[in-house]
Amino acid sequence: MKELIAEYQKVTQSAQPVKWFRSNIEVICKMQYEKTVKQVKTALKADVSYRFLTVEGKVVDDVYNYERNAAFLYIATDNMKELKENSLIVFDAINYRWSQMLENFNHSPRICKKVKIIDEDKVRRKPLTKFFQLIAAENPDHICFHYGNKIIDETPAIDHVIPWSYLYSDDLWNLVYSHQTCNSSKSNIIPNETTIQRLEERNSRLLAILMNQRQKNKHISELEMAITNGLVRKFWISCQG
């Protein structure tokens, strides 16, 4: 599809979409369009429809019958009736699973886990020790983010500025040092805009330091992406409903 879009933009010198009638296909990207459709058909016939007959190692042939590379699959009349009657449930389930899969590729709050309590795995908080040295790069003196004083005689707590329960995610751009008591007393309160602005400023300083040190890992990449896309402010706004 990416190749098809690129070909369309090359031919039309435009990024604007058009309604895709057959008449358009005759003029724009006909060969590329037909090639793409053929590839999709081949994949569906050779692999996708065939693989759906096996679930967790067990053959499931009571929904439809299909022979590999066949042009059609066959659904029993009773099954077709049930699918039609329960189509909304089926579509909801499909969309939910798609959104679960996409969360693995997109850096976003755990929307699925917050909306559906029937998620396969329970949401568990993970240790944050791996972030300790990264945060220290910008805050080596262990200054409490919330009160501005030095943390003495105790190990700094790593705190989620936007509460973890709103994001279900541990991200460097949202983690700071705080006193242990400050961290526990803050609970699930959404921070004010001044706090968010200070977090954004801290993130810019932290990224500059880490880049200057030539450090590179997924947490730093996510920090850079968060700054570029304004994620702190976007998530803060969305968490307020």
N, C-alpha and C positions, 0 to 999 in steps of 0.2 A: 504494500500500500504506500509506503514511503517513496518507493521508486515511481509509482504511478503519480503521486502528487507532484514529485519533482519534474516528471515529464510534462504534466499538465501546465505547470508554472513556466516551464521552458518554452512550450509551444504558444501559450496565450500571453506571455509576458505579464501575468497577473497572478496575484495570490487570492483573488476574490473567488469564492465558490459559485458554482452555477447548478441549477437543477439538472440532474443527470438523465436526460431523455436519450432515447436511441439516436435521435438526430444529432445530438452533440457528439456521440461516440463516433459517428461517421467522419466528423471533422477533426475531433480532438483525441489524440492518443489512442486511436482505434486498436492498433497492434499491441500496445502496452496493456490496454484494458483487457483485451481478449487473453493475453498471456497470463495476466493476474488471475482472471476468472478460472482459467484452465488449471493453474497451480492450486487454487483453492479446492476445486473439484477433485483433483488428484489426491490431495491430502485427505479430504473427507472420505473418499472411497477406499483408499489404501490403508488408512490408519485410524482416524478419529472415530468414525461410526463403529468400526470393528472392535476397537479397544474398549468402548463403553459396554460391550457385552460381558466384560470381566471386571468384577469389583472385588478388590482385596483378595485376589486369587481364585474367586469363585465365579463360575459362569452364570450370568443372569440373562436368560433368554425368554422370560415371561413378559417382558415389556414390548420388545420387537425382535424380529428375526432379520439377520443380515449376513450375506456372504461377502467376503473380502473382494473389493473391486467391482462389486455389482452396482448397477445404476440406481437401484431402488432398495429401500428397506421396507419391511412389511409389519404393520401394527395391527393386532387383532381388534375387531370391532369393539369389544368390551373395553379394551385398554384405551382405545381412541376416545370413547365416551367419557371414561374416567379422567383422562388428560384434559379434555375440554371443560369438564365440570370443575376441575381443580387447577385450572390454568394459572389463576392469580397466585396460588400458593407455590406452584412450580416456578413461576417467574421470580417471585420473591426469594425463593431458595437459591436460584441460579444467580441472581444479582448479589445476594449476600455472599456467596462463595467467591464471586468475581471480586467483590470489594475486599474480601479477606486476602486474596492473592495479590491484588494491587498494593495492599499495604506493605507487602514485602519489597516493593520497588519504589514506593513513594514515601518520602519523609513526612509523615503526618500523624496527628493524634490517633490513638487506637479507637476509631469511631465504631468499628464493628464490635469490639469487646465491650463498649459502653452501651450500645444499643441492644445487643443480643446477649442475654445471660446464658445462652445455651452453647457458648463457644466451646470448642473442643478442649482447650487447655485453660486452666484457671490462671488469672493474671496474678503474677507474683512479683514482688519488688526484688530487685537484684542488688548485690553489693556495689557500692559506688567508689570503692578504693582505687579503681583504675583511673578515675578522674582526678585523683588527689594531686599528682605532679603537674598535670596540665593546668589546673586552676592556680597552682603555686607559681607558675611561670609569670603570671600577672600580679599575684598577691603573695610574695614570698614571706611577708611579715605576718601573715594570717590575720588580716583585719576583717572584722565582722562586716559583712555586706550591709546588714540592716541597721547596726548601731554605730559603725565607723570606728570602734575602739579595738585594740589589739586583743586577740584571744590568748589568754595566759593560763598556764597550769591545767590545760585540758586539750585534748585533740580536737581540732576544729570539726564541726559537723559539716557535711555537704548537703546543702539545702536546695530544693526546687523552688525557684522564685515564683513561677506559676505552679501551683500545687500539682503534685504527681497524679492525684486522683482525677484531674481534669484532662491530663494528656496520656496517662498510662505509658509514659516513655521517659527514658533517661537520656538527656541531651546536654552536651557541654555548654551550649548557648543558654541553658536554663539553670545551670548549677553554679553555686557560689559557696564560699565559706561563711559559716555563722557559728555563734555560740550554741552549745548543745541545748540549753534551755530556750534559746530564741527559736531554734528549729522546731522543738516539740510544742511550743506555745502558739506558733503561727497557725497551726492547723490547716484548714482548707480555705483560708481567706484569700480572695483574689487581690493582688497588689494594686496600688493606685498608679496613675500614669507617671508620676514622678519616679517611682521605683522602676517602672518599665523603661523609662528614658535612661536611668542610671545603668540598668542592665545592658541596654543597647550600647552605651558608651563603653562599659566594661568589655563587652564582646569585641568591639573594634580594637581596643588596646590589646586584648588577649590575642586576637588573630595576628596583629602586627608583630607581636613578640614571638609567637610560635613560628611565623613565616620567616622572621629574621634568624631564628635558630635553626631553620631548615628542617623543622620537624614535620612529619607527614604521616597521617593515619586517617581512618574513616571519621573519627570524632572531629578532627580539625577540618576535614573536608565538609562535614555537616555544619560546622560552625561558620565556615565561609559561605556555604549555601544559605544558611539562615540569615546572615547579614545581607547578602545580595538580594534575597527575596523578602526581606522584612518580616520573617516568620515570628519573631518575638511579639511584635505589635499585632500581627494578624491573629495569632493564637490567643493573645490576651483579649482582643475584642470578641473573638468567637466564644471564649469561655465565659463571657459575661451574658451570653444568651442574646 
